[in-house]
């Protein structure tokens, strides 16, 4: 069963080490002591905590969708040529990049600072683990 030290958990959650320590001290995030007498957090518990703490911005569009992944964010950069554009959004802690036609960028009125929703529907999702197979 994977375990994470305080600093590793903080990086995964996108917060400071001190924040994780406060959660542990308050009993909000359970931790135990490993064989080296360091505080560690069980990976499954950390995953549950991360899911419970995730608060996505509400999707402002009234459209029903079959896609389950909606990330609301701000357009941070657009790089365009005559035909294609690269649109970058910051959706909470996530950077999402979309390639679309320049015509679509103009029709949607996208510009840096615009609010947009990245709708992700894919039959191919690649999952990798650090350090290769175990």
N, C-alpha and C positions, 0 to 999 in steps of 0.2 A: 504494500500500500504506500503510495507516494506521500511524503511529508515535505513541508516547505518551512524554511526559516523565516523569521519576521521580515527581513529585508526582501526575500524572494516573494513573499506574499504581498508586500507593499507594491513591488514592481508590477505584479500581475493584476492588482486591483487599481493601479494608477493613483496611489496615495502615498503619503510619507510613512517612513518606519514608525514615527511617533504616533500617527493615527492608528496603525495596526496595534501598537502596544496599548493604546488607550482602549481599543475594542477588546483586546485580550484581558486587560485589567478589569474592565467593566463586566466581563463575562459574556459580552455580545458575540465574540468570536472565540470558540473554545480552542485551547492550546494545551499541549502536554510537554513534558521534558524528555528529551532524547537521551541516549546513552552518554553523550558528551556534556550533559547537564545544560543544554540549550533549549529554549522554548521553540517548539515546532508546531505546525498546524497540519492536521490531517488533510490530504488533498481533496477527499470527497466532501468534507466539511467546508473547506475553502470554496469549492465549486458551488455548494448550496448557498453559502453566504454571498458570493459574487452575484448569483442569479437573483437573490432577494434584494440586493442593493442596487441592481440595475434599474434605472429610471429613464426610459427613452422619452423624448419629447413626443407629445401626441401628434398623430398624423392629421393635418388640417384638411385633407381632401375627403370629400364625401363619396368617394368611389369604392365599390366593393371589389375586392381582388382575390384571386386565387393564390397569389404570391404571399408568403408568410413573413418575409423579411422587409420591413419598411424602416428606413433610417432617415429621420428628419434632421436637416442640418442647414448650414450656410455655404453658399458657393464662395470658395476662397480664391480660385484662379481659373481662368479660361485661356487656353491656347488654341487659336484657330488658324486654319488656312482657308483657301477657297471652298474646299469640299468637306473637310472633317475638323472636328474640335475635340479637345481633351478638356473635360470639365472636372474640377476637383471640388469636393465637398468635405467639410468638417462636420461630422455627425457625432456630437459628444466627443469621446476620446478617439473616435474612429475616423480615419481618412479614407474616403471612397473616391475612386477615379472612374469616370465613365467616358467612353468614346462614342461620339454621336455626330450626326451631320451638322455642319455649320448652319444649315437651314433650320434644323430643329432648335438649335441654340437661340437663333433669332426669333422663331415662332414662340418659344417659351419665355422670351424676354430675360434670359439668364444673363447675369452680370455679377461680379464679385459683390457680396453682401446680400444677394437674393436668397430667400428661404426656398429650399427645394426638398423633395422627398426622393431618396434613392430606393427604388423598388427592385429587389433582387429575387429573381426566379431562375434557378439553374438546376439542371439535372446532374451537373458535375461540380462537386465541391471537393477540393483536395485537403486532406487533413494530414499534417506532418507532426512529428515529435522531435524535440531537440535530442541530438545524439544518436539518431537512427533507431532501428528496431531494438526491442529489448526482449 
